[in-house]
Amino acid sequence: MANKKDTIALNGGITEEQINLWKNKYRKVVEISVTDDDATFVGYFHRPDMDTMSAVNKLAKTDEVKSTLVMFDNCWLGGHPVIQEDAIVKMAAIGQLASVFNSCIAEIKNL
C-alpha cells in the first residue's frame, strides 16, 4: 500500500483553462478528490441550481440514494471517469458534494 505522497492524482485531463471557463459560467466550482488504494480520483462540480435542489429534496423523501445521484449527475462538470463508474468512489464523492449545501453562512437580524 502506497503512502500519501506516493498517491497518483487522476483528474481526467481537466486543465486549469477548463476550470476557469467553468468558474466563469457557474461562479463556484468545487474539486472533490477520492483516494482508493494508490490513486486519487478527482471530479469537478458546480453548485446545484434551484431545479436540482427541488428534485433532490423531493426524491429524498422516498429514496435518499436516488436523490443524491440526481445531485451528483446535475452538478458534475468533469473529472476522472472512475468517480462516475465505481459505486464506492462515487458515494464517497457524493458525501463531500452534500457539504456544498452548507457552504454559505446566512444571518437574520431583527430591525
SETI-247181 format. One record per residue (C-alpha): residue number from 1; x, y, z. Coordinates in nm, 4 decimals. Layout:
N
num = NUM, u = X, v = Y, w = Z
...
end
This chain:
111
num = 1, u = 0.0000, v = 0.0000, w = 0.0000
num = 2, u = 0.1353, v = 0.3386, w = -0.1012
num = 3, u = 0.1748, v = 0.6185, w = 0.1454
num = 4, u = 0.0017, v = 0.9513, w = 0.0826
num = 5, u = 0.2934, v = 1.1082, w = -0.1021
num = 6, u = 0.3058, v = 0.8121, w = -0.3437
num = 7, u = -0.0593, v = 0.8559, w = -0.4409
num = 8, u = -0.1252, v = 0.9380, w = -0.8048
num = 9, u = -0.3899, v = 1.2070, w = -0.8712
num = 10, u = -0.6064, v = 1.1486, w = -1.1785
num = 11, u = -0.8418, v = 1.4232, w = -1.2933
num = 12, u = -0.9477, v = 1.3017, w = -1.6364
num = 13, u = -0.7253, v = 1.5505, w = -1.8159
num = 14, u = -0.9096, v = 1.8598, w = -1.6925
num = 15, u = -0.6963, v = 2.1706, w = -1.7423
num = 16, u = -0.6751, v = 2.4954, w = -1.5447
num = 17, u = -0.8180, v = 2.6662, w = -1.8518
num = 18, u = -1.1269, v = 2.4424, w = -1.8401
num = 19, u = -1.1697, v = 2.5049, w = -1.4674
num = 20, u = -1.1557, v = 2.8813, w = -1.5284
num = 21, u = -1.4219, v = 2.8506, w = -1.8016
num = 22, u = -1.6444, v = 2.6634, w = -1.5567
num = 23, u = -1.5846, v = 2.9272, w = -1.2897
num = 24, u = -1.6884, v = 3.1999, w = -1.5335
num = 25, u = -2.0078, v = 3.0106, w = -1.6154
num = 26, u = -2.1069, v = 2.8766, w = -1.2699
num = 27, u = -1.9251, v = 3.1199, w = -1.0360
num = 28, u = -1.8364, v = 2.8457, w = -0.7866
num = 29, u = -1.6659, v = 2.5187, w = -0.8787
num = 30, u = -1.5582, v = 2.2585, w = -0.6252
num = 31, u = -1.2971, v = 1.9885, w = -0.6668
num = 32, u = -1.3658, v = 1.6613, w = -0.4908
num = 33, u = -1.0877, v = 1.4042, w = -0.4516
num = 34, u = -1.1435, v = 1.0424, w = -0.3565
num = 35, u = -0.8458, v = 0.8216, w = -0.2743
num = 36, u = -0.8808, v = 0.4496, w = -0.3404
num = 37, u = -0.5701, v = 0.2364, w = -0.2882
num = 38, u = -0.2806, v = 0.4201, w = -0.4552
num = 39, u = -0.4837, v = 0.6533, w = -0.6794
num = 40, u = -0.6740, v = 0.9722, w = -0.6096
num = 41, u = -0.9622, v = 1.0354, w = -0.8455
num = 42, u = -1.0667, v = 1.3968, w = -0.8926
num = 43, u = -1.4012, v = 1.5332, w = -1.0051
num = 44, u = -1.5335, v = 1.8853, w = -1.0527
num = 45, u = -1.8810, v = 2.0043, w = -0.9634
num = 46, u = -2.0803, v = 2.3258, w = -0.9639
num = 47, u = -2.3354, v = 2.4307, w = -0.7055
num = 48, u = -2.6833, v = 2.2933, w = -0.7635
num = 49, u = -2.9446, v = 2.5233, w = -0.9142
num = 50, u = -3.2956, v = 2.5564, w = -0.7694
num = 51, u = -3.4428, v = 2.2896, w = -1.0014
num = 52, u = -3.1795, v = 2.0398, w = -0.8920
num = 53, u = -3.2282, v = 2.1228, w = -0.5241
num = 54, u = -3.6043, v = 2.0834, w = -0.5638
num = 55, u = -3.5643, v = 1.7425, w = -0.7306
num = 56, u = -3.3146, v = 1.6298, w = -0.4657
num = 57, u = -3.5440, v = 1.7335, w = -0.1804
num = 58, u = -3.8479, v = 1.5696, w = -0.3401
num = 59, u = -3.6674, v = 1.2397, w = -0.4000
num = 60, u = -3.5023, v = 1.2423, w = -0.0559
num = 61, u = -3.8417, v = 1.1711, w = 0.0992
num = 62, u = -3.8694, v = 0.8364, w = -0.0792
num = 63, u = -3.5177, v = 0.7343, w = -0.1910
num = 64, u = -3.2101, v = 0.9053, w = -0.0465
num = 65, u = -2.9667, v = 0.7297, w = -0.2786
num = 66, u = -3.1557, v = 0.8362, w = -0.5914
num = 67, u = -3.1775, v = 1.1912, w = -0.4603
num = 68, u = -2.8015, v = 1.2091, w = -0.4123
num = 69, u = -2.7473, v = 1.0633, w = -0.7603
num = 70, u = -2.9635, v = 1.3420, w = -0.9053
num = 71, u = -2.7444, v = 1.5978, w = -0.7314
num = 72, u = -2.4267, v = 1.4244, w = -0.8489
num = 73, u = -2.5424, v = 1.3967, w = -1.2109
num = 74, u = -2.6751, v = 1.7527, w = -1.2314
num = 75, u = -2.3695, v = 1.9143, w = -1.0718
num = 76, u = -2.0993, v = 1.7041, w = -1.2437
num = 77, u = -1.8732, v = 1.9075, w = -1.4713
num = 78, u = -1.5945, v = 1.6604, w = -1.5441
num = 79, u = -1.3070, v = 1.4657, w = -1.3991
num = 80, u = -1.1850, v = 1.1104, w = -1.3890
num = 81, u = -1.4499, v = 0.8612, w = -1.5085
num = 82, u = -1.3880, v = 0.6267, w = -1.2128
num = 83, u = -1.5794, v = 0.8753, w = -0.9960
num = 84, u = -1.8858, v = 0.8174, w = -1.2140
num = 85, u = -1.8411, v = 0.4430, w = -1.2648
num = 86, u = -1.7238, v = 0.2958, w = -0.9308
num = 87, u = -2.0129, v = 0.2926, w = -0.6823
num = 88, u = -1.7916, v = 0.3175, w = -0.3729
num = 89, u = -1.5812, v = 0.6029, w = -0.5121
num = 90, u = -1.8995, v = 0.7758, w = -0.6318
num = 91, u = -2.0666, v = 0.7543, w = -0.2907
num = 92, u = -1.7539, v = 0.8989, w = -0.1264
num = 93, u = -1.7689, v = 1.1923, w = -0.3700
num = 94, u = -2.1418, v = 1.2357, w = -0.3049
num = 95, u = -2.0717, v = 1.2556, w = 0.0683
num = 96, u = -1.8449, v = 1.5521, w = 0.0054
num = 97, u = -2.0784, v = 1.7084, w = -0.2508
num = 98, u = -2.3547, v = 1.7193, w = 0.0086
num = 99, u = -2.1415, v = 1.9643, w = 0.2087
num = 100, u = -2.1969, v = 2.2220, w = -0.0691
num = 101, u = -2.5407, v = 2.2820, w = 0.0826
num = 102, u = -2.3717, v = 2.4120, w = 0.3979
num = 103, u = -2.1030, v = 2.6205, w = 0.2298
num = 104, u = -2.2657, v = 2.9603, w = 0.2883
num = 105, u = -2.3350, v = 3.1478, w = 0.6078
num = 106, u = -2.6634, v = 3.3320, w = 0.6390
num = 107, u = -2.7717, v = 3.5690, w = 0.9139
num = 108, u = -3.1008, v = 3.7142, w = 1.0189
num = 109, u = -3.1323, v = 4.0363, w = 1.2128
num = 110, u = -3.4377, v = 4.1876, w = 1.3759
num = 111, u = -3.4662, v = 4.5543, w = 1.2897
end
